[in-house]
Amino acid sequence: MKPFLIGALLTLTYNCAAAQQPAPACDSEVYSAFDFWLGNWVVTANDQPAGKNTISKQENGCLLLEKWTSVNGGTGQSYNFVDPATRKWHQIWVSAGAVIDIQGGIDNGGAMHLKGTITTRTGDQAPFEGVWTPRDDGSVKQHFKQFNPETDQWDDWFVGIYRKADG
């Protein structure tokens, strides 16, 4: 066999073996900071049913996948992950109405605080932030706010209480 072919076969064999190796788990402390949001949830807003949400760990613990369904049938999904370059949490939310791109981390009070931008399907953009606060009873408060340039204030966009669907 010619040396070139032997080298190509060795490279191909190495690449195939490397591709079969499982990726290392994202199991350091930063990757578990948002674990309080994991589960199957029933969500209320203003003491009224708002929807259901399932948050699951995916990709060897490197991703939290959100799947939302409102009581009106609207849906949306988000990818929540730690950016390896910045070590910040990042959320990309996609629904028929908007895309939200926010990032940040755990604040001093133990809540996940993410800031960024909401972009509607018409292309309008506004500053946006979300805070997820774990509560003593095991529920989670989710508070989204959007900046209103007309009033120069932050307006509530959604305030919901998450309670475990199975408990």
N, C-alpha and C positions, 0 to 999 in steps of 0.2 A: 504494500500500500504506500502511496506517496505521502511524504510528510505533511503536505497541505491538507489532504483528506483526513489524516489521523488527527491533526489539530482541530479541524472542523468538527469531527465526531466527538472529540473530547469536550469541546466547547458546548456542543449541543447536549451532550450527556449531563454536563455540569448545570447548564441552564434549566434543563428539565427537572433535575433533582432539586435545584433551588426553588423552582416554581411549586414543587410539591410540599416544601417545608411550610408549616403553619406560621403565619405572621405572629410576632410576639403580642401578647395581650396588653391592652391599655389598662393596667391595673395599679398604677401609682395613684397617690392621693388626689391629684388634680382631676383625674378621670372619674372619681366617685363623688365629686362635689355636688353634682346635680341629681344624685341617686334618690333623693327624697321625693322627686317628681315621678319616679317609676311606678307603673301600675295601671290598673283599669279604674277609671274615675267617672263619677257622675258630677257634673258641673252645674252650679246654680249661679245666677246673677240677680241681685235684688230679691233674694229668697224665692226666685222662680226658676224652674228647670231651664237650663241653657243648652245642654248637650252632653255628649259622652266623649271621653278622650282616653286613648291608650298610648302609654309611653313605654317603649321597650328598648333594652340594650341590644345592639347589633354590632357586627364587625369586630368580634373579640373584645367587646367592651369599649370600643373607640367611638361609638355613635349612639345617641339616643334618638329614636325615631318616634315622632308624634303623629298620630292619626286621629283627627278631630271630626266629629259629626254633630252639627247643631240640631236642636229640636225641630227646626224648619227644614232640615235635610241638607243644609250647606255643609261642605267639607273643606278640609285643608290638611296639609302635612308640613312637618318641619324636620329638618336635620339639625341636630344639636351636637357639637363636637368641640374638642380642644384643638385649636390651631397649634400645630407643633412648633411653628416659628415664634409665635408670641406667647404661648402658654395661656391664652385667653379662651374662654368659652365663646362660641360663635353659633348663632341660630340663623338659619335660612328658612323662612316660612313661605309657602306657596299655596295660594287659593285662587279661585276664579276671580276674586275681587282685587287682590293685591299681592305684592311680594314684600316681605319684611326682612331686612338684613341688619342684625344687631349683634353686638359683642360686649364682653365684659367678664365678670366673675362674681365670686362670693364677696359680699360686703361684710363689714365688721359685725353686723347683727345676724349673720348666717343666712341671709337671703341672696338669691341669684339676681344680679342687677345687670341688665344688658341694654346698651344704647346703640342707636344707629338711625336707619331711615326706613320709612314705609313708602312704597311706590305703587300707586293705583294703576289699573290697566289702561287708564287714559294718559299715563305718564306723569301725573302730578306726584310730587315728592314732598315729604315733611319729616322733620326730626321725630324720632319715635323711641320710646323706652318701655321696657318690661321688667317687672320685679315679681319674683316667685318667692313667697315667704312660707317656710314650714311652720305649722302651728302646733301647739301642745297636744291637741286632740288627734293628731295624725293627718289632719287636712292641710291643704296648701292654698294660700291666697295668691291669686294671679292678678296683677294690676298693670294694665297697659295704658300709656298716656301718649298723646300726639300733640306736638307743638302747633299752636294756632297763631300764625303771623298777624292776623287781623286784630287779635286782642293782646298779642305778645304774652300769652299764657299757655300753660300746659293743660289740655282738656283730657278728662278720662275718656278712654276709647273702649275699654272693657275692664270690669272688675268682677272676678269670678272666684267662687270657693269650690275647690276640688275635694270631694270625699270619695274614699275607696268604694268601688262598686261592689266589692265582695266582702264588705265588713263595715 
